[in-house]
Amino acid sequence: MHSPTIWASIAAFFLTNIVFGQNSQCDQTFNSFFNCLSQKLSVPQSFQSIEQEFDSGHSTLIEKCFASNNAAAQSKKQCLLDRSTIETDLLGPDGPMRGCNFCQKIAKVVHDKYFQATPAQRQCLRKSILQAAVEEIQPCMQNKLHDFSFRIPSIPDLDSASDSNIELVKASLKHRIWAKSRLDVCAQLNPDRASNTRSCMAAGFPGMHGKICQTIKSCKDSSSPSCQSRYNELQRIACTCLSEKSQEMSSKIDQLRDAIMTSTSTSECSRRVDAAAGSWKNKLLDSLKECFKGDQQGLSKIPASKLVEIGCLRATQLSESGKKQMAIGFRFLRNFLDVFASVMALSVHDVDVSHAISGKGLTLILMGVSGSGKSTIGRALSLKLGIPFLDGDDYHSAFNKAKMCRGEPLSDEERAPWLSTISQLAQQFHVKRQTVIIGCSALKQQYRQCLVGQREQTTWIFHLHVPLEVAEARLRCRTGHFFKSWLLKSQYEILEHPSPDEFHTITVDASQPITAVVNDICAFLKSLNTNAGKIEQH
């Protein structure tokens, strides 16, 4: 288990990796950047200060975005999380894994194994896991750079100072995972409250994470001006690769869960686990063997294939109750990984769009058919830009949801109050000069005009275009949504593609990876500038 700081540091490093061949003249500059960052983060006092800022900033957000009691949750339409809960044992019977005793036991074993290890053993594990991450990231960056001479250099331990601040690291992790876990549960029970809380958390507050950002900036500013172009290129590509690999890891977790919970035989389970885990299971066990050489007991002495076989044998014998407990464990694992992904995002903002959106009261509408990625892209943009995201689906009436759940398309008359509600929400943000992202199908020109209202100059509509087969494939993987997949063709039938003369509409290829879509939108936003109150594109 690593502190959030190591992931911020790793992400920052990937933004400034050394390149060879045609960019060899910048090698020394980037080496200097890396040495600067390593030196600053290795000072125990600096590490402590940054870690405290992470924790205190996140605690401030929790107090702002979560309600502390049921009455406040109802009145503010926020998810519930109070201070006493945050301080509850994360791995105990009242933690996020409540209801899954064996999950708690496994998590506690892993926790104790890491935090009770010697500093040398912890350092060994960190380096091993980091090297495994490098092996995943490097081919991605080589492909996108079209430069197969590119190499990520050997990376020293950027988290060594955590050994002097173990309790602070554990507390910071606990608070973040509690918030993510509670938001996850809230989203299942009350999507409206979850949307409000998620947007509030994503918005942050001025000066949040200022110390780590300043640390990275000071090292970047020491780089040679002649290398800034290459630096920016690496920054953009590293951002994309880190996000893609994070999504791949989440997908692997889901595949592992499905393999363990739905396989009907040990052989089927083993085959599916091998396919999902790939080389990671061997890398993890090899790390344990290398870092705990004197430990003759434990999982590190069992071959990977045997471990999978034993686990699958147990899994196929689970009762329905046992499978539900297993689902709790996988949900906790996803939330755990999401915490690290959110911290990594702090250091991979490859496009600075603050000048284009700050204080402008812009309305950024993501339109498209179901399955085009409105919610996914909206949440990703919200996290990246630190501005609220409103999911239009959350504002449908109970009547509309019930009708779509029966597989009946909505009429224009039934959509009208829904569109009006969303437009009014956008206006509330606009008058406060706050920028907001809104996901809404907006399939017809008249729908879009209703959403825009009198805010034409400050509204941008991004049409997330995807082929029918892509949207169909995505809907097949979606569960628990009121929209029925057989309605999709009717959406394509009524879809009115934005015409060239329709004001402030941009078509985006949403069949690309999420990070590519987000980067395309951010690149466009960066091109915006204010001229006498009018938004113009350069």
FENJOGI-V560598 format. One record per helix or strand of 2 or more residues. SS is the DSSP state (@ for helix, = for strand). FROM is the first residue (numbers start at 0). TO is the last residue. If there is no record, write none. Layout:
{{SS	FROM	TO} {SS	FROM	TO}}
This chain:
{{@	3	13} {@	20	40} {@	43	64} {@	69	75} {@	82	85} {@	100	114} {@	118	144} {@	159	163} {@	165	188} {@	190	202} {@	209	220} {@	224	261} {@	265	276} {@	279	290} {@	298	300} {@	303	315} {@	319	344} {@	353	356} {=	362	366} {@	373	384} {=	387	390} {@	391	394} {@	397	404} {@	411	430} {=	435	438} {@	444	451} {@	455	457} {=	458	464} {@	467	475} {@	484	493} {=	504	508} {@	513	525} {=	527	530} {=	533	536}}
